[in-house]
Amino acid sequence: NKMGNGNDELGEVLMKGFIYTLTESKPYPKSILLVNSGVKLSTENYDTIGNLKILEEAGVEILSCGTGLKESLKVGSVTNMYTIVDTMKNSSQTISI
């Protein structure tokens, strides 16, 4: 849920800006894979949830890895590590943050 290391508040602002910027630049990614605390971007952070919904409505697959997320998930779908690994392996380009 943060970009980079160091100041956590700045890292959250940077990630919010990154997700917003994705909505403003095309082509959109095929998928966005969220793991560990990154799932907070699709469950808790309303600043990013709105932008992730824009991407999802445009056809971007939003996948959050984790058990017990169904109740708190606001955008996308719940997945597991098998799907995440398979999605990454079958991608011609992967960007990891």
C-alpha positions as CSV (number, residue, x, y, z in Angstrom):
1,N,0.0,0.0,0.0
2,K,3.1,2.2,-0.1
3,M,5.6,3.0,-2.8
4,G,9.3,2.9,-1.9
5,N,11.0,2.7,1.4
6,G,11.5,5.3,4.1
7,N,8.7,7.7,5.0
8,D,5.5,5.7,5.2
9,E,3.2,8.7,4.7
10,L,5.0,9.8,1.6
11,G,4.9,6.2,0.4
12,E,1.1,6.1,0.7
13,V,0.8,9.4,-1.1
14,L,3.1,8.2,-3.9
15,M,1.0,5.0,-4.3
16,K,-2.2,6.9,-4.4
17,G,-0.7,9.1,-7.1
18,F,0.6,6.1,-9.0
19,I,-2.9,4.4,-9.1
20,Y,-4.5,7.7,-10.2
21,T,-1.9,8.2,-12.9
22,L,-2.7,4.7,-14.3
23,T,-6.2,5.9,-14.9
24,E,-4.8,8.8,-16.9
25,S,-2.4,6.9,-19.2
26,K,-3.1,4.3,-21.8
27,P,-2.7,1.6,-22.6
28,Y,-4.1,0.3,-19.3
29,P,-2.4,-2.7,-17.8
30,K,-4.1,-6.1,-18.3
31,S,-4.0,-6.9,-14.6
32,I,-3.1,-5.4,-11.3
33,L,-2.1,-8.0,-8.7
34,L,-2.2,-6.9,-5.0
35,V,-0.5,-9.0,-2.3
36,N,0.4,-8.5,1.4
37,S,-0.5,-5.0,2.6
38,G,-1.1,-4.0,-1.1
39,V,-4.6,-5.5,-0.6
40,K,-5.4,-2.5,1.5
41,L,-5.6,-0.6,-1.8
42,S,-8.7,-2.6,-2.8
43,T,-10.2,-3.0,0.7
44,E,-9.5,0.1,2.9
45,N,-8.0,3.0,0.9
46,Y,-11.0,4.8,-0.6
47,D,-8.7,7.1,-2.5
48,T,-7.3,4.2,-4.5
49,I,-10.5,2.1,-4.5
50,G,-12.2,4.8,-6.7
51,N,-9.4,4.8,-9.2
52,L,-9.1,1.0,-9.2
53,K,-12.9,0.9,-10.0
54,I,-12.3,3.1,-13.0
55,L,-9.6,0.7,-14.2
56,E,-11.8,-2.4,-13.6
57,E,-14.7,-0.8,-15.5
58,A,-12.3,-0.3,-18.4
59,G,-11.4,-4.0,-18.4
60,V,-8.4,-4.2,-16.1
61,E,-8.4,-7.3,-13.9
62,I,-7.9,-6.3,-10.2
63,L,-6.8,-9.4,-8.2
64,S,-6.2,-9.3,-4.4
65,C,-4.4,-12.2,-2.8
66,G,-5.8,-13.4,0.5
67,T,-8.1,-15.5,2.5
68,G,-11.0,-13.8,4.2
69,L,-11.0,-10.7,2.0
70,K,-14.4,-11.3,0.4
71,E,-16.2,-9.3,3.1
72,S,-13.9,-6.3,2.9
73,L,-13.1,-6.2,-0.8
74,K,-14.4,-3.1,-2.5
75,V,-13.1,-3.6,-6.0
76,G,-11.8,-6.6,-8.0
77,S,-11.8,-10.2,-6.9
78,V,-10.0,-12.4,-4.4
79,T,-7.4,-14.7,-5.7
80,N,-4.6,-17.0,-4.5
81,M,-0.9,-17.3,-5.1
82,Y,-1.3,-19.9,-7.8
83,T,-3.3,-17.4,-10.0
84,I,-0.9,-14.6,-9.2
85,V,2.1,-16.7,-10.3
86,D,0.3,-18.0,-13.4
87,T,-0.7,-14.4,-14.4
88,M,2.9,-13.2,-13.9
89,K,4.4,-16.1,-15.8
90,N,2.0,-15.6,-18.8
91,S,2.6,-11.8,-19.0
92,S,4.9,-10.5,-21.6
93,Q,5.7,-7.5,-19.3
94,T,5.6,-7.4,-15.5
95,I,6.2,-4.4,-13.3
96,S,6.6,-5.0,-9.6
97,I,6.3,-2.3,-7.0
